[in-house]
């Protein structure tokens, strides 16, 4: 299959690649002093599954995501600009 006809999910490495990316992103968030307090009550292994399923569903892979939509999940968190930029930087690092 030509690279340009593959889904983003396939280009990210399919199930294995997306699982790795999701794990990396959660680990990076947990280690990030700017935002890690936001995850103090979370269960990292469960969060990794949600992130994996979210990325898979959004990139053309299996749609097994059962979590909240982004607006609902983050409503009332009052993230400041520094936290938001730091979160985006973590995701970009995880994708790198």
C-alpha positions as CSV (number, residue, x, y, z in Angstrom):
1,X,0.0,0.0,0.0
2,X,1.4,3.4,-0.9
3,X,2.3,5.6,2.0
4,X,-0.2,8.3,0.9
5,X,-3.1,5.9,1.0
6,X,-2.5,4.7,4.5
7,X,-4.5,6.0,7.4
8,X,-2.8,8.1,10.0
9,X,-3.3,5.2,12.4
10,X,-1.3,3.0,10.0
11,X,1.4,5.6,9.6
12,X,1.7,5.9,13.4
13,X,2.4,2.2,13.5
14,X,-1.0,0.7,14.0
15,X,-1.9,-0.8,17.4
16,X,1.7,-1.1,18.5
17,X,2.7,2.4,17.5
18,X,-0.4,4.1,19.0
19,X,0.0,2.1,22.2
20,X,3.6,3.2,22.5
21,X,2.8,6.8,21.8
22,X,-0.1,6.9,24.3
23,X,2.2,5.4,27.0
24,X,4.9,7.9,26.2
25,X,2.6,10.8,26.4
26,X,1.1,9.7,29.8
27,X,4.6,9.1,31.2
28,X,5.8,12.5,30.0
29,X,2.7,14.2,31.5
30,X,3.3,12.4,34.8
31,X,6.9,13.6,34.9
32,X,6.1,17.2,33.9
33,X,6.2,19.4,37.0
34,X,4.0,22.0,35.3
35,X,1.0,19.6,34.9
36,X,1.7,16.4,36.9
37,X,-0.4,17.6,39.8
38,X,-3.4,17.4,37.5
39,X,-2.9,13.7,37.3
40,X,-2.5,13.0,41.1
41,X,-5.8,11.1,41.3
42,X,-5.5,9.3,38.0
43,X,-4.5,5.7,37.4
44,X,-1.7,5.8,34.8
45,X,-2.5,2.4,33.3
46,X,-6.1,3.2,32.8
47,X,-5.2,6.7,31.4
48,X,-2.9,5.1,28.9
49,X,-5.7,2.9,27.6
50,X,-8.0,5.9,27.2
51,X,-5.3,7.9,25.4
52,X,-4.5,4.9,23.2
53,X,-8.2,4.4,22.3
54,X,-8.7,8.2,21.7
55,X,-5.7,8.4,19.3
56,X,-6.7,5.2,17.5
57,X,-10.3,6.4,17.0
58,X,-9.2,9.8,15.8
59,X,-6.5,8.5,13.4
60,X,-8.5,6.0,11.4
61,X,-8.0,3.0,13.6
62,X,-10.6,1.0,15.6
63,X,-13.1,3.2,17.4
64,X,-13.0,1.6,20.9
65,X,-12.9,5.0,22.7
66,X,-15.3,5.0,25.6
67,X,-14.0,8.0,27.4
68,X,-15.5,11.5,27.7
69,X,-15.2,13.9,24.8
70,X,-12.4,16.5,25.2
71,X,-14.7,19.4,26.3
72,X,-16.5,17.3,29.0
73,X,-13.2,15.7,30.2
74,X,-11.6,19.1,30.8
75,X,-14.6,21.3,31.8
76,X,-13.9,23.3,34.9
77,X,-10.2,22.5,35.0
78,X,-9.4,26.2,34.3
79,X,-6.1,25.3,32.6
80,X,-3.9,28.3,32.3
81,X,-1.8,29.1,29.2
82,X,1.4,27.7,30.6
83,X,-0.3,24.4,31.4
84,X,-1.9,24.2,28.0
85,X,1.3,24.9,26.2
86,X,3.2,22.4,28.4
87,X,0.5,19.7,27.6
88,X,0.8,20.3,23.9
89,X,4.6,20.2,24.1
90,X,4.3,16.8,25.9
91,X,2.1,15.4,23.2
92,X,4.5,16.6,20.5
93,X,7.4,15.0,22.4
94,X,5.5,11.8,22.6
95,X,4.9,11.8,18.9
96,X,8.5,12.5,18.2
